[in-house]
Amino acid sequence: MNNILLAIKDCEAETSSSAIVQKTLELANNCSSKVHIIHVIPPSRTHPYNVDSEMFNLEVTKAHRHKHDFLLHLEKYFRYLDIDVTAQLIQGSIISAIVQQSERLDVDLIMLGHQKHGALYKALMGDAIERLLAKSSCPIMFVHV
């Protein structure tokens, strides 16, 4: 296994000691793999009509900067542990971005955190996991978070 794609779902909830990060480190160490860390942010939207566009853009930029800083911190942590790593903040559709990056980087495994949700959540949000499984051409490992 040469390349692992670690898709970070929530930069606010993940830390360097999170289960998904630790499992990725374990696999990368055991297989001498390169790790590609990504976090996908949805496409920019227009600001709400009752919010100043400049203020809205500033807040969005701050949020993106925070996520980027987290990815850099995670990248530094992996390097400290002698893991070959790259980290990217990508804008786009989450499923499409993960599939495109996995193909572009020729990854052998996609690592995803997963939480079990009830029927109401699935009815409202759809089942992204099913869509990803249908579109991905490489194995996906789910780690319970």
ChimeraX attribute file (.defattr): number of C-alpha atoms within 10 A of each C-alpha:
attribute: neighborCount
match mode: 1-to-1
recipient: residues
	/A:1	13
	/A:2	13
	/A:3	21
	/A:4	24
	/A:5	26
	/A:6	23
	/A:7	22
	/A:8	20
	/A:9	16
	/A:10	13
	/A:11	14
	/A:12	10
	/A:13	9
	/A:14	17
	/A:15	15
	/A:16	15
	/A:17	9
	/A:18	12
	/A:19	15
	/A:20	24
	/A:21	22
	/A:22	13
	/A:23	15
	/A:24	22
	/A:25	20
	/A:26	12
	/A:27	14
	/A:28	22
	/A:29	15
	/A:30	10
	/A:31	12
	/A:32	16
	/A:33	20
	/A:34	18
	/A:35	25
	/A:36	21
	/A:37	21
	/A:38	21
	/A:39	21
	/A:40	21
	/A:41	17
	/A:42	11
	/A:43	11
	/A:44	10
	/A:45	6
	/A:46	9
	/A:47	14
	/A:48	9
	/A:49	7
	/A:50	6
	/A:51	9
	/A:52	10
	/A:53	13
	/A:54	10
	/A:55	11
	/A:56	14
	/A:57	14
	/A:58	11
	/A:59	12
	/A:60	14
	/A:61	12
	/A:62	12
	/A:63	12
	/A:64	14
	/A:65	13
	/A:66	14
	/A:67	20
	/A:68	19
	/A:69	14
	/A:70	18
	/A:71	21
	/A:72	17
	/A:73	15
	/A:74	20
	/A:75	21
	/A:76	16
	/A:77	14
	/A:78	20
	/A:79	13
	/A:80	10
	/A:81	10
	/A:82	13
	/A:83	18
	/A:84	17
	/A:85	20
	/A:86	18
	/A:87	21
	/A:88	16
	/A:89	17
	/A:90	17
	/A:91	13
	/A:92	13
	/A:93	12
	/A:94	19
	/A:95	16
	/A:96	15
	/A:97	19
	/A:98	23
	/A:99	17
	/A:100	14
	/A:101	15
	/A:102	22
	/A:103	14
	/A:104	9
	/A:105	12
	/A:106	14
	/A:107	21
	/A:108	17
	/A:109	19
	/A:110	22
	/A:111	20
	/A:112	20
	/A:113	19
	/A:114	14
	/A:115	9
	/A:116	9
	/A:117	9
	/A:118	8
	/A:119	10
	/A:120	9
	/A:121	11
	/A:122	12
	/A:123	9
	/A:124	8
	/A:125	9
	/A:126	12
	/A:127	12
	/A:128	12
	/A:129	14
	/A:130	9
	/A:131	12
	/A:132	16
	/A:133	14
	/A:134	9
	/A:135	14
	/A:136	17
	/A:137	14
	/A:138	15
	/A:139	12
	/A:140	17
	/A:141	16
	/A:142	14
	/A:143	15
	/A:144	11
	/A:145	13
